[in-house]
Amino acid sequence: MDFREFAAKETSELAARLTKAATSAAELAVKQARDEAQKVADGLREQVQTAIKEKTATAAQLKDAQTLAERLRGELKATTERVDAAGRQLEETRKTVEKLEVTRTELTAARDEQSNARKTAEGDLRKARETVDALRAEIAIATKTIERVTAERLTAEEASAAAHSHSQAAEAKLTAVTDLLTKSASRVKTLEQAQQDQERKIQALESKIQSAPPPVAAPALSSSAPVLEDLLSAFQALATAGSISEVLTTLVEQMAAQFPRVALFRVRKGHLQGEHQIGFDLKTDIGKLVLPLGMDSLPARAASSGQIESLMGDALRDTKVTPFSGTPGCALALPIVVAGETLAIVYADDSGAPKSAKNAADTHMRYADALRQYAVALLMRVTKELKALAELQKYAASLLHEMEQMYDADVESGIAGADLQKRLAGNLEFARSIYGSRTALEGADAATLLEDELGALLDARKGTPFARDLSAAGGPMQSRSAAEAS
């Protein structure tokens, strides 16, 4: 083998080795590149997964942030609305304060005006009392004159021989006195007219006495003489009464001279309130006895009709219109009406009287009517007191109306439960306090008007939360339990 062949062979083998080595190197490089690429791909895949997770978390956080932003936006809007509402409430409160200031100024002026009016009224009251005293003195003089005339009449009657003639003369005198009261009741407004009427009637009585028939038989006392004496005594007692309550109480006491049982009921809103009684054996205080005006009773009938209501005999026994137990043969109810207003009802019956006394029912009823007319004539002189009571009643009603308005305002402002009752109790106590100060110089009738109005308000608002809270707050103070006597 020559060198050329050997070189070619060696070259061929070297090329084969180089090719094999290059192939191996290339395969190794490819494998290394593939491994590196796999590692890079795995790293990239992990990065992509990490990026996806981060993106998901970021999206969730973004959603939460959007939700939070929406909530904050809503809260901001609500806060803005509350701020606006608070501003409006502040403006309304400012206006309310201004109105309250104006009201306070007006109330202060009204209080001053009321104080001046009260001073004027007190001056008028003093003058009225002086007039009443003068008129009372004139009536006392007239009463003494009547007593003197009566004494002369009794002397003539004692010398009379005919008991029947004597009875007729006494009845005529009783009728004349009754007519005197009936005619004088409408003319007691001034002292001069009352005095002139009394003088004319006294002259008429003296003329009747002078023209009385001469005695023809033995002296005898008529059944009407004691009635006449009681009537004159009653007139004298009534003449000393200086107020509405005194006149009514004295009327009851003088009625008891002819009726065994007498009771006084004052007219209130929707009912008759017992006030004074003589002759009844009551287990409870007469002041706790209440007769509804809607109940069929003799006093309620008189209050409704304004006329004297009476029942006798079988008509009385067959009905149950008397408010008390017993077996009266005659019962009547007298309305005391002054200036169109019924002040009271006087109930009287003859239960427990002797049989002989029951036979004089007509005389007793005429006696009662004469006393009623004289009492009404006296009460007409105290019309100023009635007017004052009416004004006080309106004042009491206005205080309770303001108290109810304050209660409604407290309810609207959200006050409830014990706090609401506490505020209502305070307002009620304040109303009682200022009303008590207003009526400190008035009579007992004025002192009860606020409680009467309070009871009427509770009846009108019965079943409402206001009525329940008002009852719990402590009103009214006086007992108002309705009772029906058997």
Long-range contacts (C-beta under 8 A, 24 or more apart in sequence): 121-388, 122-441, 124-384, 125-384, 128-382, 128-384, 129-242, 131-191, 131-381, 132-242, 132-381, 132-382, 134-191, 135-188, 135-191, 135-194, 135-381, 136-239, 136-240, 136-242, 138-191, 138-194, 138-195, 138-198, 139-194, 139-198, 139-239, 140-236, 140-239, 142-195, 142-198, 142-199, 142-202, 143-232, 143-235, 143-236, 143-239, 145-198, 145-202, 146-177, 146-202, 146-205, 146-232, 146-235, 147-232, 149-202, 149-205, 149-206, 149-209, 150-228, 150-229, 150-232, 152-209, 153-209, 153-212, 154-225, 156-209, 156-212, 156-215, 157-219, 157-221, 157-222, 157-225, 158-219, 158-221, 159-215, 159-219, 160-213, 160-214, 160-215, 160-216, 160-217, 160-219, 160-220, 161-215, 161-216, 161-217, 161-218, 161-219, 162-215, 162-216, 162-217, 163-217, 163-220, 163-222, 165-213, 165-216, 166-220, 166-221, 166-222, 167-222, 167-223, 167-224, 169-212, 169-213, 170-222, 170-224, 170-225, 170-228, 171-224, 172-208, 173-205, 173-208, 173-228, 174-224, 174-227, 174-228, 174-231, 174-363, 174-366, 174-370, 176-201, 176-204, 176-205, 176-208, 177-205, 177-228, 177-231, 177-370, 178-366, 178-369, 178-370, 178-373, 181-370, 181-373, 181-374, 181-377, 182-373, 184-377, 185-373, 185-374, 185-376, 185-377, 185-380, 188-377, 188-378, 188-380, 188-381, 189-380, 223-360, 223-363, 224-363, 227-258, 227-360, 227-363, 227-364, 227-367, 230-254, 230-257, 230-258, 230-367, 231-367, 231-370, 231-371, 233-257, 234-371, 234-374, 235-374, 238-371, 238-374, 238-375, 238-378, 239-378, 241-378, 243-382, 243-385, 243-443, 244-343, 244-379, 244-382, 244-385, 244-386, 244-443, 244-445, 245-443, 245-444, 245-445, 247-375, 247-378, 247-379, 247-382, 248-275, 248-276, 248-336, 248-343, 248-344, 248-346, 248-375, 249-276, 251-336, 251-346, 251-371, 251-372, 251-375, 252-276, 252-277, 252-278, 252-346, 253-278, 254-371, 255-346, 255-348, 255-368, 255-371, 258-364, 258-367, 258-368, 259-348, 259-349, 259-350, 259-353, 259-364, 259-368, 260-349, 260-350, 260-351, 260-352, 260-353, 261-324, 261-326, 261-328, 261-348, 261-349, 261-350, 261-351, 261-352, 262-346, 262-347, 262-348, 263-323, 263-324, 263-346, 263-347, 263-348, 264-344, 264-345, 264-346, 264-347, 265-291, 265-299, 265-344, 265-345, 265-346, 265-347, 266-343, 266-344, 267-303, 267-342, 267-343, 267-344, 267-345, 268-452, 269-452, 269-453, 269-455, 269-456, 269-459, 270-294, 270-456, 270-459, 271-482, 272-299, 272-300, 272-303, 272-345, 275-344, 279-352, 280-324, 282-485, 284-483, 287-479, 288-479, 288-481, 288-483, 289-323, 289-483, 289-485, 290-480, 290-481, 290-482, 290-483, 291-323, 291-484, 292-482, 295-484, 296-321, 297-321, 297-322, 297-323, 298-322, 298-323, 298-331, 298-332, 298-333, 298-347, 299-323, 299-333, 299-345, 299-347, 301-333, 302-333, 302-334, 302-335, 302-345, 303-335, 303-342, 303-345, 305-335, 306-335, 306-337, 306-342, 307-335, 308-332, 308-333, 308-334, 308-335, 308-365, 308-368, 308-369, 308-372, 309-333, 310-365, 312-361, 322-347, 322-349, 323-347, 323-484, 323-485, 324-349, 324-351, 324-485, 325-485, 325-486, 326-351, 326-352, 327-351, 329-353, 329-358, 329-361, 330-358, 330-361, 330-364, 330-365, 332-365, 332-368, 334-368, 334-369, 334-372, 336-372, 336-375, 336-376, 336-379, 337-376, 338-376, 338-379, 338-380, 338-383, 338-386, 339-380, 339-383, 339-386, 341-386, 343-379, 343-386, 346-372, 385-443, 388-442, 388-446, 389-445, 389-446, 389-449, 392-438, 392-439, 392-442, 392-446, 392-449, 393-449, 393-452, 393-453, 395-435, 395-438, 396-435, 396-449, 396-450, 396-452, 396-453, 397-453, 399-431, 399-434, 399-435, 399-450, 400-431, 400-450, 400-453, 400-454, 400-457, 402-431, 403-427, 403-428, 403-431, 404-457, 404-466, 407-466, 407-469, 408-466, 411-465, 420-469, 421-469, 421-472, 421-473, 424-469, 424-470, 424-473, 425-473, 425-474, 428-470, 428-473, 428-474, 428-475, 429-474, 448-478, 451-475, 451-476, 451-477, 451-478, 452-476, 455-480
